[in-house]
Amino acid sequence: MRNLNCRFGPICVRRWLYESAEGLGLAALFPLERCLGIVAGVATPALADMVARLTVDFTQRQVLDALHSQCHVAWGVSTHRRVTKAMAEGIAPFQHTARLQMLLGWLTQAAGGGDRFTLAVRRDGLMLPIRGKGT
């Protein structure tokens, strides 16, 4: 039995450990946690998503205070960092495609305006000058 945090506060979870009976030294499994998508061993996916979204806009202390006041979850800095790291690693494979789609959308929108534009990518970032608007 252990506590797990969700958007409604801590909940008690009864879980069973599955490990190799032959003593092969294989890693043990907690299938309930795996099926539920528990993040970093401490948070439900909904709570982890909330933490990730708050972390983008607020300081670590503000996120921890918001978790305590809104969800009655009392985490320390190390737990917050573990959940944030797990969420970052989870979305990393999808970031390139999402950024590419966003850029293509912006280019389509700019091309539809009738203005000439030049896309110039430099090591400092992206520059998109619009020509024909008094420049």
Backbone as CSV, one residue per row, in Angstrom:
resi,resn,N_x,N_y,N_z,CA_x,CA_y,CA_z,C_x,C_y,C_z
1,MET,0.843,-1.165,0.000,0.000,0.000,0.000,0.899,1.242,0.000
2,ARG,0.530,2.224,-0.834,1.315,3.460,-0.864,0.433,4.602,-1.312
3,ASN,0.914,5.810,-1.085,0.169,6.992,-1.495,0.584,7.411,-2.900
4,LEU,-0.397,7.842,-3.645,-0.200,8.332,-4.999,-0.926,9.662,-5.086
5,ASN,-0.380,10.611,-5.797,-0.979,11.936,-5.868,-1.781,12.104,-7.148
6,CYS,-2.965,12.705,-7.013,-3.806,12.998,-8.161,-4.342,14.420,-8.009
7,ARG,-5.149,14.876,-8.951,-5.673,16.245,-8.910,-6.596,16.481,-7.721
8,PHE,-7.051,15.404,-7.089,-7.952,15.527,-5.943,-7.228,15.334,-4.626
9,GLY,-5.904,15.218,-4.661,-5.115,15.006,-3.458,-4.508,13.619,-3.439
10,PRO,-3.881,13.272,-2.333,-3.265,11.949,-2.228,-4.332,10.852,-2.134
11,ILE,-4.061,9.721,-2.761,-4.939,8.562,-2.672,-4.086,7.355,-2.289
12,CYS,-4.712,6.397,-1.645,-4.019,5.183,-1.229,-4.184,4.129,-2.322
13,VAL,-3.077,3.550,-2.753,-3.098,2.547,-3.818,-2.543,1.238,-3.266
14,ARG,-3.293,0.180,-3.486,-2.810,-1.159,-3.138,-2.282,-1.777,-4.427
15,ARG,-1.066,-2.190,-4.407,-0.455,-2.713,-5.624,0.294,-4.001,-5.309
16,TRP,0.512,-4.779,-6.352,1.218,-6.044,-6.217,2.483,-6.001,-7.068
17,LEU,3.541,-6.498,-6.478,4.825,-6.546,-7.159,4.980,-7.889,-7.861
18,TYR,5.352,-7.840,-9.134,5.635,-9.049,-9.891,7.135,-9.101,-10.157
19,GLU,7.742,-10.192,-9.699,9.174,-10.355,-9.950,9.469,-11.789,-10.349
20,SER,10.594,-11.983,-10.957,10.981,-13.287,-11.470,11.137,-14.282,-10.321
21,ALA,10.482,-15.422,-10.445,10.566,-16.453,-9.407,11.865,-17.250,-9.502
22,GLU,12.496,-17.205,-10.675,13.720,-17.985,-10.873,14.964,-17.270,-10.353
23,GLY,14.824,-16.070,-9.830,15.984,-15.331,-9.333,16.935,-14.925,-10.435
24,LEU,16.399,-14.535,-11.589,17.230,-14.167,-12.733,17.763,-12.741,-12.648
25,GLY,17.361,-12.008,-11.630,17.830,-10.636,-11.490,17.128,-9.653,-12.406
26,LEU,15.955,-10.039,-12.919,15.191,-9.144,-13.790,14.485,-8.080,-12.954
27,ALA,14.196,-6.974,-13.579,13.521,-5.891,-12.883,12.108,-6.313,-12.490
28,ALA,11.671,-5.863,-11.322,10.312,-6.146,-10.862,9.342,-5.184,-11.529
29,LEU,8.080,-5.610,-11.642,7.056,-4.792,-12.295,5.915,-4.490,-11.337
30,PHE,5.360,-3.297,-11.475,4.117,-2.933,-10.823,3.121,-2.677,-11.949
31,PRO,2.378,-3.696,-12.388,1.527,-3.558,-13.573,0.430,-2.515,-13.431
32,LEU,-0.110,-2.308,-12.222,-1.163,-1.310,-12.044,-0.626,0.079,-12.378
33,GLU,0.551,0.401,-11.873,1.147,1.708,-12.155,1.402,1.875,-13.643
34,ARG,1.839,0.819,-14.273,2.113,0.890,-15.710,0.828,1.113,-16.509
35,CYS,-0.230,0.398,-16.147,-1.516,0.546,-16.849,-2.138,1.920,-16.620
36,LEU,-1.971,2.468,-15.442,-2.541,3.772,-15.126,-1.709,4.931,-15.686
37,GLY,-0.489,4.658,-16.112,0.365,5.708,-16.669,0.970,6.601,-15.608
38,ILE,1.245,6.054,-14.434,1.786,6.838,-13.327,3.126,7.447,-13.736
39,VAL,3.278,8.741,-13.474,4.468,9.486,-13.887,5.444,9.586,-12.715
40,ALA,6.669,9.181,-12.943,7.764,9.252,-11.967,7.426,8.517,-10.668
41,GLY,6.468,7.611,-10.725,6.112,6.825,-9.556,5.316,7.562,-8.498
42,VAL,4.903,8.820,-8.768,4.224,9.600,-7.730,2.966,10.319,-8.179
43,ALA,2.731,10.460,-9.483,1.624,11.306,-9.937,0.810,10.646,-11.044
44,THR,-0.491,10.899,-11.022,-1.347,10.459,-12.117,-1.034,11.311,-13.347
45,PRO,-1.388,10.845,-14.530,-1.122,11.641,-15.731,-1.762,13.028,-15.692
46,ALA,-2.957,13.147,-15.143,-3.622,14.456,-15.087,-2.867,15.421,-14.197
47,LEU,-2.387,14.952,-13.047,-1.622,15.819,-12.152,-0.282,16.180,-12.773
48,ALA,0.376,15.211,-13.403,1.662,15.485,-14.051,1.500,16.498,-15.180
49,ASP,0.412,16.414,-15.925,0.140,17.383,-16.978,-0.055,18.773,-16.387
50,MET,-0.780,18.856,-15.289,-0.989,20.135,-14.617,0.343,20.718,-14.152
51,VAL,1.182,19.878,-13.566,2.498,20.325,-13.096,3.337,20.843,-14.261
52,ALA,3.345,20.114,-15.374,4.137,20.527,-16.536,3.663,21.869,-17.071
53,ARG,2.355,22.054,-17.160,1.823,23.325,-17.668,2.119,24.477,-16.718
54,LEU,2.009,24.256,-15.421,2.319,25.301,-14.445,3.813,25.637,-14.456
55,THR,4.643,24.607,-14.635,6.093,24.805,-14.604,6.571,25.718,-15.726
56,VAL,5.857,25.725,-16.835,6.233,26.577,-17.960,6.082,28.052,-17.602
57,ASP,5.058,28.392,-16.823,4.728,29.788,-16.580,5.117,30.332,-15.204
58,PHE,5.403,29.458,-14.256,5.626,29.925,-12.893,6.928,29.395,-12.323
59,THR,7.361,29.996,-11.216,8.565,29.529,-10.540,8.268,28.222,-9.823
60,GLN,9.317,27.541,-9.444,9.173,26.270,-8.757,8.363,26.437,-7.468
61,ARG,8.649,27.477,-6.690,7.924,27.711,-5.439,6.445,27.967,-5.709
62,GLN,6.141,28.737,-6.757,4.742,29.020,-7.088,4.010,27.748,-7.508
63,VAL,4.677,26.871,-8.245,4.064,25.606,-8.653,3.775,24.747,-7.430
64,LEU,4.746,24.629,-6.527,4.549,23.817,-5.331,3.441,24.388,-4.453
65,ASP,3.368,25.709,-4.350,2.292,26.348,-3.580,0.933,26.102,-4.233
66,ALA,0.879,26.176,-5.563,-0.380,25.930,-6.277,-0.828,24.478,-6.088
67,LEU,0.113,23.547,-6.143,-0.233,22.139,-5.917,-0.805,21.932,-4.517
68,HIS,-0.192,22.607,-3.564,-0.663,22.454,-2.182,-2.047,23.064,-1.993
69,SER,-2.263,24.254,-2.551,-3.546,24.924,-2.343,-4.674,24.339,-3.197
70,GLN,-4.377,23.941,-4.442,-5.427,23.459,-5.336,-5.681,21.954,-5.226
71,CYS,-4.623,21.185,-4.999,-4.757,19.718,-5.024,-4.442,19.049,-3.688
72,HIS,-4.048,19.831,-2.695,-3.691,19.292,-1.375,-2.540,18.292,-1.483
73,VAL,-1.616,18.581,-2.375,-0.436,17.737,-2.599,0.780,18.493,-2.091
74,ALA,1.488,17.903,-1.155,2.677,18.540,-0.575,3.923,17.835,-1.109
75,TRP,4.548,18.442,-2.099,5.759,17.892,-2.694,6.944,18.732,-2.309
76,GLY,8.105,18.098,-2.376,9.354,18.810,-2.229,9.917,19.120,-3.606
77,VAL,11.041,19.799,-3.600,11.690,20.211,-4.843,12.103,19.003,-5.688
78,SER,12.641,17.962,-5.040,13.130,16.806,-5.805,11.985,16.065,-6.499
79,THR,10.823,15.954,-5.849,9.676,15.294,-6.480,9.179,16.109,-7.666
80,HIS,9.108,17.423,-7.479,8.685,18.302,-8.578,9.623,18.153,-9.767
81,ARG,10.902,18.112,-9.510,11.882,17.984,-10.604,11.796,16.621,-11.294
82,ARG,11.551,15.559,-10.530,11.410,14.225,-11.134,10.212,14.161,-12.067
83,VAL,9.094,14.727,-11.626,7.885,14.711,-12.458,8.082,15.579,-13.697
84,THR,8.672,16.748,-13.524,8.926,17.644,-14.656,9.869,16.998,-15.662
85,LYS,10.909,16.343,-15.173,11.854,15.656,-16.057,11.168,14.523,-16.815
86,ALA,10.341,13.752,-16.126,9.633,12.645,-16.780,8.689,13.168,-17.858
87,MET,8.014,14.265,-17.595,7.115,14.839,-18.595,7.905,15.356,-19.795
88,ALA,9.037,16.010,-19.543,9.874,16.522,-20.637,10.383,15.380,-21.506
89,GLU,10.807,14.293,-20.874,11.285,13.140,-21.636,10.146,12.485,-22.418
90,GLY,8.931,12.548,-21.892,7.788,11.949,-22.560,7.357,12.689,-23.812
91,ILE,7.501,14.031,-23.811,7.078,14.800,-24.986,8.207,15.050,-25.972
92,ALA,9.435,14.792,-25.578,10.590,15.078,-26.438,10.482,14.471,-27.843
93,PRO,10.041,13.219,-27.989,9.974,12.644,-29.343,8.982,13.356,-30.267
94,PHE,8.037,14.097,-29.701,6.995,14.728,-30.505,7.246,16.213,-30.765
95,GLN,8.251,16.783,-30.118,8.480,18.222,-30.222,8.877,18.665,-31.624
96,HIS,9.767,17.946,-32.271,10.236,18.362,-33.587,9.075,18.434,-34.578
97,THR,8.246,17.404,-34.605,7.109,17.377,-35.524,6.132,18.511,-35.215
98,ALA,5.865,18.745,-33.939,4.934,19.817,-33.563,5.486,21.188,-33.962
99,ARG,6.778,21.403,-33.743,7.380,22.683,-34.135,7.365,22.859,-35.642
100,LEU,7.620,21.794,-36.368,7.600,21.851,-37.827,6.201,22.198,-38.332
101,GLN,5.182,21.572,-37.776,3.804,21.871,-38.176,3.443,23.323,-37.866
102,MET,3.901,23.828,-36.720,3.630,25.211,-36.358,4.304,26.163,-37.349
103,LEU,5.554,25.892,-37.692,6.281,26.728,-38.647,5.612,26.706,-40.016
104,LEU,5.220,25.524,-40.479,4.552,25.431,-41.777,3.224,26.192,-41.760
105,GLY,2.525,26.157,-40.657,1.289,26.926,-40.518,1.536,28.420,-40.610
106,TRP,2.599,28.887,-39.951,2.947,30.314,-40.009,3.316,30.715,-41.435
107,LEU,4.091,29.858,-42.124,4.488,30.169,-43.499,3.279,30.204,-44.426
108,THR,2.354,29.287,-44.247,1.129,29.283,-45.045,0.315,30.543,-44.792
109,GLN,0.226,30.932,-43.536,-0.503,32.144,-43.175,0.171,33.379,-43.776
110,ALA,1.487,33.436,-43.719,2.206,34.582,-44.279,2.075,34.630,-45.796
111,ALA,2.110,33.471,-46.438,1.995,33.427,-47.896,0.603,33.837,-48.356
112,GLY,-0.398,33.593,-47.537,-1.767,33.943,-47.897,-2.046,35.436,-47.816
113,GLY,-1.163,36.188,-47.195,-1.367,37.628,-47.040,-0.989,38.428,-48.270
114,GLY,-0.369,37.826,-49.258,0.007,38.527,-50.480,1.354,39.227,-50.407
115,ASP,2.014,39.186,-49.265,3.324,39.824,-49.122,4.423,38.828,-49.450
116,ARG,5.540,39.362,-49.928,6.718,38.519,-50.144,7.445,38.386,-48.815
117,PHE,7.913,37.214,-48.529,8.668,37.029,-47.298,9.868,36.141,-47.575
118,THR,10.842,36.251,-46.692,12.042,35.439,-46.789,12.248,34.743,-45.460
119,LEU,12.435,33.461,-45.503,12.722,32.710,-44.284,14.228,32.531,-44.201
120,ALA,14.822,33.076,-43.152,16.264,32.959,-42.964,16.514,32.345,-41.600
121,VAL,17.180,31.206,-41.571,17.480,30.539,-40.315,18.950,30.725,-40.033
122,ARG,19.236,31.237,-38.841,20.619,31.460,-38.427,20.866,30.680,-37.153
123,ARG,22.097,30.651,-36.737,22.389,29.910,-35.508,21.773,30.584,-34.290
124,ASP,21.449,31.893,-34.381,20.812,32.607,-33.271,19.322,32.346,-33.221
125,GLY,18.765,31.854,-34.290,17.330,31.619,-34.302,16.762,31.816,-35.678
126,LEU,15.556,32.298,-35.735,14.801,32.409,-36.954,14.491,33.877,-37.216
127,MET,14.641,34.310,-38.447,14.304,35.675,-38.804,13.362,35.614,-40.010
128,LEU,12.238,36.310,-39.921,11.256,36.263,-40.976,10.879,37.694,-41.366
129,PRO,11.705,38.330,-42.220,11.362,39.691,-42.635,10.226,39.689,-43.650
130,ILE,9.283,40.589,-43.480,8.180,40.763,-44.414,8.529,41.940,-45.325
131,ARG,8.517,41.728,-46.622,8.882,42.779,-47.556,7.611,43.396,-48.163
132,GLY,7.719,44.668,-48.488,6.606,45.341,-49.135,5.733,46.141,-48.178
133,LYS,6.068,46.180,-46.900,5.301,46.953,-45.939,6.124,48.147,-45.478
134,GLY,6.667,48.888,-46.429,7.434,50.078,-46.084,8.835,49.767,-45.608
135,THR,9.357,48.583,-45.932,10.725,48.247,-45.519,11.594,48.084,-46.724
